[in-house]
Amino acid sequence: MGRRDKKEDSHDNARQNISSVSWSILVSITHFFDATSLLAFRSTCKSLCRQVDNAVYKGMHNPRRIWKWTDDIDILSTQFMQAWIWKLVLSRHATHATFGTLLQCSSLISLNMNNCKKIDFTDASWTALSICPSLYSLDITGCTQPSVNDAAFVTLSKSASLRRLVMAGCSQSYISDAAFDSLSGSKIQSLDMASCFQLNITDEAFVSLSNSPLSYLKMNWCTQRSISDAAFDALSRSSTLQMLYICGCNQIGITGAAVESLSKSTTLTYLDMSHCSNSTITDATFIALSKSSALSSLIMNFCFQNTITDAAFVALAKSSSLTTLNMSSCTQIGISDAAFIALASSESLTHLDMSCYNPRAITDTSLIALLESPSLRSLCMVVSGQYTLSNAVLSAIDASSVRIIN
């Protein structure tokens, strides 16, 4: 047998070996490939090309994988990548040319353009995004040039596929009540507008939100002084809202009455009211929340009100739905052993975060009661050096089934 014949036989054997590689092994080999590497791998031989193009491979490949920092137009222009990319994260140096090319990716379901300040959005750009056939999630966090206005917002809300819109930190976004009217007929279910300081909205915007299909709303650090308690009363009537973030919204004057109105919601399961320091948020606020039939997670980090006493936590302990309570860094709340003993007796509470809580208010009695709780599964109790665990507490930790996080 000649040298050429041996070489051809060797190539034939290699192709047969590649063809016989299981799908799981092939997926494992290429799991961490970036776009350039996958294209090179696919181009190695016809056998690999057929396998990578196979629907079985595409189906088994991690559908949550992300192509990071991809702004190579040559790569995005290939027919293979346009039909294969699911999620794409553009680098902050991406240009408008990159943006125009990626819109041809027919299978793109998630697009992250976080801080892509060099992309010059136009009306045509928003329209192109709205008609992407598979685009499910769009993240334009920190894109300040140009601003997102009412027209852009209305255009995006007309998308037949878009379900998640993140525009946090778009500080030049001038959006009014009119934009929110479009959400009632939209399919968007998740909206993140945290730190959008130029919103020009009133209570009417929240009436529109309550009539929309939104299940997730984040408006952290909202500065709109034109929003009143009526806005939250409207949200409480939403038939779809499940998660609400109003962290740090002190400037809009969130009062105890506003939070109390949310307790009437039959769908709200998660409420984050961290950094909300208002003297009107009192025991009555938490007594109302404890009566909610749906609320399972309450986040109240950095709430410095000295208007909250043991009565608030005794009420929360009686809630039949509350499973998670986060009260970390609430250093000014003046509660005693009675509050912690009540929480320990809760039949529903499974996770309690009291990290960085006032160490002077934590006693052995409190900790031992929590460690012996019949329902509690995890306890976060990072405390400062002002508190030293006693032998009694250490023994309780050893005997407890509660997972300690510190």
Secondary structure, DSSP 8 states (H G I E B T S, - for coil): --HHHHHHHHHHHHHHHHHTS-HHHHHHHHTT--HHHHHHHHTS-HHHHHHHHSHHHHHHS-TT--EET---HHHHTSHHHHHH--EEE--TT--HHHHHHHTT-TT--EEE-TT-TT----HHHHHHHHT-SS--EEE-TT--SS--BHHHHHHHHT-SS--EEE-TT-TT-B-BHHHHHGGGG----EEE-TT-TT-B--HHHHHHHHTS--SEEE-TT---TT--HHHHHHHTT-SS--EEE-TT-TTTT--HHHHHHHTT-SS--EEE-TT---TT--HHHHHHHHT-SS--EEE-TT---TT--HHHHHHHHT-SS--EEE-TT-TT----HHHHHHHHT-SS--EEE-TT--GGG--HHHHHHHHT-SS--EEE----TT----HHHHHHHHH--SEEE-
